[in-house]
Amino acid sequence: MGSSNLSSEPLSREALTARLLDLQRELSTLTIFFHTLIGKKLGLNTTDHKALDIIYRKGGVTAGELAKETGLTTGAVTGIVDRLWKAGFVERCKEPNDRRKVIVRALPEGEERIGPLFTPLSEAISETLSEYSEEELAVIAGFAARSIEVMKRVISNFWS
């Protein structure tokens, strides 16, 4: 894993690109480790924890939507939902317009359990971001948004 120390030497575009790719790789690895630790604190595996994040962000999903979002089989998603339900993180609700459809929704109590685990990271990142100008933050936000789109595209190609 590369070092995240920043140098004050100007780098060529090629060197900067290589550096950013290396840093993205290191950040990805550390992010997985962090979420594995959070999952363990919650009694969840990493996949269940991140599936729960999707449910929180979307406000509720069907098992089919969660399968599509994660690339997992509907059978695997059923196991995830069962474990999240047993752990008290989600509920299953009938869709009012289509009683055959079940929506998986996150429970507020789960957010209360999860939120404090992220506070140290959120505070540290907010402190780091405070060192950047609004213009720099706009560039960083743009890069993050485009990186997400690239990742989604690459993932969807794996499923094809």
N, C-alpha and C positions, 0 to 999 in steps of 0.2 A: 504494500500500500504506500502511495506517495506521501510526502510531507506536505502539510498545509501551510508551512511558513511562507510568508509573502516577501518577495524581494523588491527592492526599490530600483533595481536596474531596469531600463527599458528593454522590452523584448520585441522581437519581430512578430509579425502577424502569425507566422507558422509556429513559432515558439509559444505565443500566447494561446493559440488554438490547442496545441498539445497540452499545455498547462491546464487549460480549462477542462479539457476532456479527462485529464488525470484527476483533477479536483472533483469533477462530477462523479467519477467512479468511486473515489474515496468517500464522498458525501453519501452516495447510494449505499455503500457498505455500512457506514456508520448509522444511517437511517434504519436499515434492516435490523442491526443490532439493537438500536434504541427501541424499536417497536417490538422486538422479541422480548426485551426486558419489561416493557409496559404490559405486554400480553401475559407474561409470567406473574406479574404483580396482580393482575386481574383474574388469574386462573384460566387464561385463554391461550391457545396457540396463536402464532403470528397471523395465519390466514384468517382465523375467526376474528381476531382483533381488527384487521384491516377490512374485512367484510362488514363488520359493525360500523366502521368509519364511513363506508359507502352508504349504509342505511341511514346514519345520522345526516350526512350531507344531502342525501336525496329526499329526506323526510319520510321515507317509506318506499319499499320496493316489493315487487312480487318475486317469487323464487326464480322465475324465468328471467326477469330483469337482472337479478343478482348474478345468475349464471352467465348471462351475456356480458355483464360488466367485468366479471372476474375471469371468464374463460373456463370456468369449472363446469362439470356436469351438473344437471339438476339434482342427481342423487347426492353428489358431494355437497351441494348447496343445502339440501334438506338436512344433512348431518350438521352443517354449520348452524343453520337456524335452530335446530333442536338443541344444540349446545348453548347457543346464545340465550335461548328461552329458559333453559334449565338454570343458567347462571344469573337470570334476572335482568338481562339487558334488553330484550325485545318482547313484543307481544305480536300475536297473529290476529288480524282483524279482517272480517269479511268486507269486501268492496261493496258499498251500498248499491251501486248501479249494476253490479254483476256478482251475485251471491256465490258463484262458483270460484271467483277469484279471491285469493287471500293476499293481503298486504302485510308485510313484515315492517313494524314500526319500532323505533328505539324508544325505550322508556326513559323518562327524565331522571329517575333514580340512577340509571346507568351513567348518564352524563355527570351526575354529581360524584360518582366514584372515579370516573376517568379524568375529569377536568383538572383536579389538583395534581395529578401525576405529570401533566404537561406544563404546569405553571413555571417551574424553573427554566425549562427550555424556552417557553414563550417570552419570559422576562429577559433572558440573555439575548435572544434574537432581536427583540425590540430595542434593547440597548445598542446592539451592533448596528441595526438599521438607523438609529438616531444619528450615526456618524456620517450618513450620506445625505446629499442634497436631494431636493425633490426631483430634479432632472435625473440624477443617478438612480434614484428609487424607481423612476418610470422605466429606465433601461433594464434594471434588474427584474422588475415585474414583467416587462415584455419578454425578457429572456425566459423567465420561469413559465409564463403562459405558453410560449412557443415550444419549450422543452416538453411540456405536458402534451401538447398536440402531437409532437414527434413521437413521444412514447406511446400514445394511444394508437397512432398509425402503425408503428412497428409491432406492437402487440397484436393488432388486428391482422397483420400479415402472417403472424405465427399461427393464428387460428384458422387461416384460409387453407 
